Amino acid sequence: QVQLVESGGGLVQPGGSLRLSCAASGRPFGTGLMAWFRQTLGKDREFVAAVRWAGGSTYYADSVKGRFTISKDNAKNTAYLQMNSLKPEDTAVYYCADRLLYSSNYYASDVYNFWGQGTQVTVSS
């Protein structure tokens, strides 16, 4: 059973930075996709970014392109989300998600089989 453990959320001022981590256990190395989604109260879970374990292709939502960077460390089975130039509208619970096989529908939450517990990111002065 794949388990995902997130860390790195917190409170930051507008314009600041945070880095989220998602450590995966129980999964084969170097296959599939890992992604970050976010959710605020009363809204659907929103795609943020995804990375392909094999080859490292990355994908971003338009709202975060140029500000957020997703990366991975295959040896550690860990993915990261570096968030710069944070805005109040980035405030949300951030979830990492994992899929063992690649899918071109990387932006759709229902293609992911495993989810982390979520970490709160609050951008406020």
Phi and psi restraints in degrees (value plus and minus 20) as a CYANA .aco file:
   2 VAL   PHI     -97.1   -57.1
   2 VAL   PSI     114.7   154.7
   3 GLN   PHI    -143.7  -103.7
   3 GLN   PSI     119.4   159.4
   4 LEU   PHI    -140.8  -100.8
   4 LEU   PSI     110.3   150.3
   5 VAL   PHI    -143.4  -103.4
   5 VAL   PSI      99.0   139.0
   6 GLU   PHI    -118.1   -78.1
   6 GLU   PSI     134.2   174.2
   7 SER   PHI    -175.2  -135.2
   7 SER   PSI     143.0   183.0
   8 GLY   PHI      89.2   129.2
   8 GLY   PSI     -22.4    17.6
   9 GLY   PHI     -92.9   -52.9
   9 GLY   PSI     155.1   195.1
  10 GLY   PHI     139.9   179.9
  10 GLY   PSI    -185.4  -145.4
  11 LEU   PHI    -123.4   -83.4
  11 LEU   PSI     111.6   151.6
  12 VAL   PHI    -162.9  -122.9
  12 VAL   PSI     131.4   171.4
  13 GLN   PHI     -99.0   -59.0
  13 GLN   PSI     135.3   175.3
  14 PRO   PHI     -73.8   -33.8
  14 PRO   PSI     117.1   157.1
  15 GLY   PHI      69.9   109.9
  15 GLY   PSI     -30.3     9.7
  16 GLY   PHI    -102.1   -62.1
  16 GLY   PSI    -194.7  -154.7
  17 SER   PHI    -152.3  -112.3
  17 SER   PSI     132.5   172.5
  18 LEU   PHI    -165.2  -125.2
  18 LEU   PSI     133.8   173.8
  19 ARG   PHI    -145.2  -105.2
  19 ARG   PSI     104.5   144.5
  20 LEU   PHI    -118.4   -78.4
  20 LEU   PSI     126.7   166.7
  21 SER   PHI    -143.9  -103.9
  21 SER   PSI     128.9   168.9
  22 CYS   PHI    -157.7  -117.7
  22 CYS   PSI      89.6   129.6
  23 ALA   PHI    -117.5   -77.5
  23 ALA   PSI     106.6   146.6
  24 ALA   PHI    -125.7   -85.7
  24 ALA   PSI     119.0   159.0
  25 SER   PHI    -149.5  -109.5
  25 SER   PSI     134.6   174.6
  26 GLY   PHI      59.4    99.4
  26 GLY   PSI      -6.0    34.0
  27 ARG   PHI    -139.6   -99.6
  27 ARG   PSI     134.7   174.7
  28 PRO   PHI     -89.7   -49.7
  28 PRO   PSI     131.8   171.8
  29 PHE   PHI     -97.0   -57.0
  29 PHE   PSI     121.6   161.6
  30 GLY   PHI      53.1    93.1
  30 GLY   PSI       5.4    45.4
  31 THR   PHI    -149.2  -109.2
  31 THR   PSI     130.7   170.7
  32 GLY   PHI      59.1    99.1
  32 GLY   PSI    -172.2  -132.2
  33 LEU   PHI    -152.6  -112.6
  33 LEU   PSI     128.1   168.1
  34 MET   PHI    -146.5  -106.5
  34 MET   PSI     122.8   162.8
  35 ALA   PHI    -160.0  -120.0
  35 ALA   PSI     143.2   183.2
  36 TRP   PHI    -137.7   -97.7
  36 TRP   PSI     114.6   154.6
  37 PHE   PHI    -143.3  -103.3
  37 PHE   PSI     144.0   184.0
  38 ARG   PHI    -159.8  -119.8
  38 ARG   PSI     136.9   176.9
  39 GLN   PHI    -167.8  -127.8
  39 GLN   PSI     116.6   156.6
  40 THR   PHI    -135.4   -95.4
  40 THR   PSI     144.7   184.7
  41 LEU   PHI     -77.2   -37.2
  41 LEU   PSI     109.7   149.7
  42 GLY   PHI      61.6   101.6
  42 GLY   PSI     -17.8    22.2
  43 LYS   PHI    -139.5   -99.5
  43 LYS   PSI     138.2   178.2
  44 ASP   PHI     -90.1   -50.1
  44 ASP   PSI     137.8   177.8
  45 ARG   PHI     -86.9   -46.9
  45 ARG   PSI     114.3   154.3
  46 GLU   PHI    -132.9   -92.9
  46 GLU   PSI     113.2   153.2
  47 PHE   PHI     -86.4   -46.4
  47 PHE   PSI     117.4   157.4
  48 VAL   PHI    -134.1   -94.1
  48 VAL   PSI     -76.2   -36.2
  49 ALA   PHI    -182.8  -142.8
  49 ALA   PSI     137.8   177.8
  50 ALA   PHI    -165.3  -125.3
  50 ALA   PSI     134.1   174.1
  51 VAL   PHI    -156.4  -116.4
  51 VAL   PSI     119.5   159.5
  52 ARG   PHI    -109.6   -69.6
  52 ARG   PSI     109.1   149.1
  53 TRP   PHI     -83.1   -43.1
  53 TRP   PSI     -61.5   -21.5
  54 ALA   PHI    -110.3   -70.3
  54 ALA   PSI      95.6   135.6
  55 GLY   PHI      75.7   115.7
  55 GLY   PSI     -49.4    -9.4
  56 GLY   PHI      62.4   102.4
  56 GLY   PSI      -5.2    34.8
  57 SER   PHI     -77.5   -37.5
  57 SER   PSI     120.8   160.8
  58 THR   PHI    -142.2  -102.2
  58 THR   PSI     133.8   173.8
  59 TYR   PHI    -160.9  -120.9
  59 TYR   PSI     120.8   160.8
  60 TYR   PHI    -155.7  -115.7
  60 TYR   PSI     129.0   169.0
  61 ALA   PHI     -92.1   -52.1
  61 ALA   PSI     128.5   168.5
  62 ASP   PHI     -78.6   -38.6
  62 ASP   PSI     -52.9   -12.9
  63 SER   PHI     -87.5   -47.5
  63 SER   PSI     -38.1     1.9
  64 VAL   PHI    -138.6   -98.6
  64 VAL   PSI     -25.9    14.1
  65 LYS   PHI     -78.7   -38.7
  65 LYS   PSI     112.8   152.8
  66 GLY   PHI      68.4   108.4
  66 GLY   PSI     -33.1     6.9
  67 ARG   PHI    -134.1   -94.1
  67 ARG   PSI     -57.0   -17.0
  68 PHE   PHI    -127.1   -87.1
  68 PHE   PSI     127.3   167.3
  69 THR   PHI    -153.3  -113.3
  69 THR   PSI     105.9   145.9
  70 ILE   PHI    -119.5   -79.5
  70 ILE   PSI     119.4   159.4
  71 SER   PHI    -165.7  -125.7
  71 SER   PSI     154.6   194.6
  72 LYS   PHI    -167.8  -127.8
  72 LYS   PSI     137.7   177.7
  73 ASP   PHI    -147.7  -107.7
  73 ASP   PSI      82.5   122.5
  74 ASN   PHI     -81.5   -41.5
  74 ASN   PSI     -58.0   -18.0
  75 ALA   PHI     -83.2   -43.2
  75 ALA   PSI     -51.0   -11.0
  76 LYS   PHI    -119.1   -79.1
  76 LYS   PSI     -23.0    17.0
  77 ASN   PHI      31.3    71.3
  77 ASN   PSI      24.7    64.7
  78 THR   PHI    -148.7  -108.7
  78 THR   PSI     117.8   157.8
  79 ALA   PHI    -135.4   -95.4
  79 ALA   PSI     133.8   173.8
  80 TYR   PHI    -149.1  -109.1
  80 TYR   PSI     132.3   172.3
  81 LEU   PHI    -149.2  -109.2
  81 LEU   PSI      85.2   125.2
  82 GLN   PHI    -106.8   -66.8
  82 GLN   PSI     100.5   140.5
  83 MET   PHI    -135.3   -95.3
  83 MET   PSI      95.4   135.4
  84 ASN   PHI    -134.9   -94.9
  84 ASN   PSI     144.8   184.8
  85 SER   PHI      29.2    69.2
  85 SER   PSI      28.3    68.3
  86 LEU   PHI     -86.2   -46.2
  86 LEU   PSI     125.9   165.9
  87 LYS   PHI    -140.8  -100.8
  87 LYS   PSI     137.9   177.9
  88 PRO   PHI     -75.4   -35.4
  88 PRO   PSI     -52.9   -12.9
  89 GLU   PHI     -92.8   -52.8
  89 GLU   PSI     -26.0    14.0
  90 ASP   PHI    -102.1   -62.1
  90 ASP   PSI     -27.3    12.7
  91 THR   PHI     -80.9   -40.9
  91 THR   PSI     105.9   145.9
  92 ALA   PHI    -198.3  -158.3
  92 ALA   PSI     151.5   191.5
  93 VAL   PHI    -108.3   -68.3
  93 VAL   PSI     106.9   146.9
  94 TYR   PHI    -122.6   -82.6
  94 TYR   PSI     112.6   152.6
  95 TYR   PHI    -140.2  -100.2
  95 TYR   PSI     117.6   157.6
  96 CYS   PHI    -115.2   -75.2
  96 CYS   PSI     131.4   171.4
  97 ALA   PHI    -158.9  -118.9
  97 ALA   PSI     128.5   168.5
  98 ASP   PHI    -153.6  -113.6
  98 ASP   PSI     120.8   160.8
  99 ARG   PHI    -155.9  -115.9
  99 ARG   PSI     114.3   154.3
 100 LEU   PHI     -98.7   -58.7
 100 LEU   PSI     -40.2    -0.2
 101 LEU   PHI    -141.2  -101.2
 101 LEU   PSI     129.2   169.2
 102 TYR   PHI     -85.2   -45.2
 102 TYR   PSI     124.7   164.7
 103 SER   PHI    -158.5  -118.5
 103 SER   PSI     119.1   159.1
 104 SER   PHI     -92.7   -52.7
 104 SER   PSI     -33.3     6.7
 105 ASN   PHI    -111.0   -71.0
 105 ASN   PSI      25.1    65.1
 106 TYR   PHI     -81.7   -41.7
 106 TYR   PSI     -38.0     2.0
 107 TYR   PHI    -106.2   -66.2
 107 TYR   PSI     -27.6    12.4
 108 ALA   PHI    -117.0   -77.0
 108 ALA   PSI     104.7   144.7
 109 SER   PHI     -83.9   -43.9
 109 SER   PSI     -48.2    -8.2
 110 ASP   PHI     -97.6   -57.6
 110 ASP   PSI     -23.2    16.8
 111 VAL   PHI    -107.7   -67.7
 111 VAL   PSI     -28.7    11.3
 112 TYR   PHI    -112.8   -72.8
 112 TYR   PSI     118.0   158.0
 113 ASN   PHI    -114.2   -74.2
 113 ASN   PSI     -46.0    -6.0
 114 PHE   PHI    -152.2  -112.2
 114 PHE   PSI     123.9   163.9
 115 TRP   PHI    -154.5  -114.5
 115 TRP   PSI     126.3   166.3
 116 GLY   PHI    -100.1   -60.1
 116 GLY   PSI     159.3   199.3
 117 GLN   PHI    -102.8   -62.8
 117 GLN   PSI     -33.7     6.3
 118 GLY   PHI      75.4   115.4
 118 GLY   PSI     125.7   165.7
 119 THR   PHI    -157.2  -117.2
 119 THR   PSI     114.6   154.6
 120 GLN   PHI    -100.1   -60.1
 120 GLN   PSI     112.3   152.3
 121 VAL   PHI    -139.6   -99.6
 121 VAL   PSI     102.9   142.9
 122 THR   PHI    -142.9  -102.9
 122 THR   PSI     104.1   144.1
 123 VAL   PHI    -132.4   -92.4
 123 VAL   PSI      89.2   129.2
 124 SER   PHI    -178.2  -138.2
 124 SER   PSI     128.3   168.3
